[in-house]
Structure formats: structure tokens, C-alpha cells
Amino acid sequence: MAKQHSVWNPADARAIIAAELHREGAMLPILHALQAAFGYIPRDAEPLVAEALNLSRAEVHGVISFYHDFRREPAGRHVLKLCRAEACQSMGSEVTARRLLDLLGLDWGETSPDGRITIEPVYCLGLCATAPSALFDDEPIGRADQQMLETLVAEAA
């Protein structure tokens, strides 16, 4: 089941930031909390984080853009993360992923026009024994073959 996120609201963002400020190395916990709440990290959040941490907006932007897991745009109602690490590649994940992306008319990190699904790359899920692997709405999937992924995507509402 897809997670519902709040609509961007600066007051809510300030409350989230304040709740995480006590943590050592607070920037990453703050960014994760913002993304958990809103589904992405809006550009309008950068100055709020920078001010709270006494950093420049460039420093905050640099952290957000460095980590692949942070989103700049809302994801689809469902997120399918496909592993691209070596163990999964050795089991055909690249061919499977390319076929799925082509079927959907998407590239990595894109969301379907109907907002139903976002396909993202991930570099090792730690499920190497059941490669190729994926995450669908944060639920692990082992032995993710073409038919399974196509069915999963087709059934995602």
C-alpha cells in the first residue's frame, strides 16, 4: 500500500526540523524526516534547514543532491526500486529493468504520467542470495523476474 504524504507546508517543515535539531549530525535526520513527511524535499525547505543549522543553502543543497535517496519532486503513488548491483546484474536485472522501463516509457527516476509509479535505481539491497531484487513501496522482493514486475506494476493502483 502506498504511503500518503502531507502537502508541503512551511510551518510543518519548521516543526519537523525543530524535532530533529537535538540530534548529533542533525542534517541527515532532518532531511529524512522532511522526505518522510512530504514524500520529497521541496526547494523551499532548503533555507529553513540552512537557517536552523547555521549553514549556507549551498551546503544543504549539496547534501540533498549528493544522496540518491533524496527526491526533489514528489514520487508516484507507488515506488519500485530495482537493484543495479553486481549480484543482481549477474542474474539479468539490467535486461529486466530496461524492458520494464521501455514498457512504461520511463527512464530511471521518472514517474508515470498518471502519477501511479516511480521507478528508481538502487545499488544493493542486501538481498544478493535472492537476486535480482527490488523494493516495492519499501517491501523487499526477491527473484524479481520480468513477469512478476510487469504484473506488480499493472496491478498498482
N, C-alpha and C positions, 0 to 999 in steps of 0.2 A: 504494500500500500504506500502510495506516495505521501511524503510529509507536506503538510500545509505550512507555509511561511507567512510571516507578518508582512504587511505593506511597509515600505520604508517610512520611517518617522524619526526625525532627529531627536526628539525627546526620549523615545525608546532607546535609541542608539546611545545617548548620553548615559542612561541608566545602566545599560549593558556594560559600557566602558567603566563606569564607576564601580560596578560589582566585581570587575576583574583587576582593577588597579592595584590591589594589595598583593598580587602575585608577583613573585620574582620573575623577571623577564616577561613582563605583562603583555608585550605587543602581540605575540602569537596567541595566547589565550583570548585576548580581546578580539583579534581578527576571526578566530574560530567561532567565538560566541556571536559575533555580528553575522557571520555567514550562516550559522545555525538558525538564527532568528529570522533573517531576511531572505535566505537562500542564495545570497551573493553579497559582495561588499561594494555598495554604491560609492561612486567617486565622492559624493557629498560626505561620506564617513571619514575620508582621509584627514581633513582639517580637524575634525573632532578628536580623532585618535592622536594626531600630532600634538595638538594643544594639551591633551591630558597627559601625554608622556614627555612633554617639553622637547619634542623632536621637530624636524622640518617635515613638511609634506612630502618632500622628495625621499626622505628616509622611509616613511611609511609606504609610499608608492613603490619604492624599491623592494621592500619585503613582500608586498602583495604580488608584484609582478614576478618575483623570483620563484615563489612556490606555486607549482602547477595546480594544487588543490583549491586555491582561492579563485572564485569566479568574479568576473566584472559585470556579468549580465545574469539575469535570472535563468535558471536551468528549466528544462521541461518538467512536466508533472512527474515524470519518471527519469531516472538517470541510470544508464547502463555503462559501466566501466569495464573495458576489455583489457586484459593483461597483455602487455607487449614485451615482457621479459623473455630471456633466452629459453627457459624451460617451456614456456607456452609457445614460443615461436617454433621450437623443435617439434611441437605437436600440431602445427598447422594454424596457429592463431592468426597470423598475418593474412593468410588467404581468406580465412573465415571472416575476419574483420573487414577486409576490403570488399568482399561480396556483400556483406550486410550494409556497409556504408553506401555502396553503389545502389543497392536495392532501395534504400531510403533517400538517395540523392543528397547525402550529407558528407561532410568531411569531419575529421576529428574535432571535438569540442563544439560542434554545431547542434542546434535544436531543430527538430522538425517544424515545418511552417505552422502546423496546427498546435504547436506547443506541447505535444504529447510526450516526446522523448528527446533526451540529450545523450549523445554518445561521446564518451571521454576515454582517452588512453590512460592507463595506469601502468607503472613499471614495477611490478612484482606485488602480488597479493599474499605471498607466502603459502600458496596452495599448489606448489610445484608437483606434488605427488598426484594431483588430480587435474593436471594441465590438459587442455587450455582452460583457464579460469576467468571468471568475471564476477562483478558485483552488480546486482540489480536492486536499486533502492537500498543499498548497504547490506543486502543479503548475499552471501557467497554462493557461487555456482561453480561446481567442478565439472570437468569433461564437457565443456560448453561447445557443442558442435553446431554446425550451420542450421540444421533443422530446429534444434532447441532454441537458438537465439531468434530465429525468424518467428517461431511460434510465440515466444515471450514478447517480442516487440508487437506482433499482430494483436495479442490479447491485452496489451497495456492500454488502458482507457484514459 
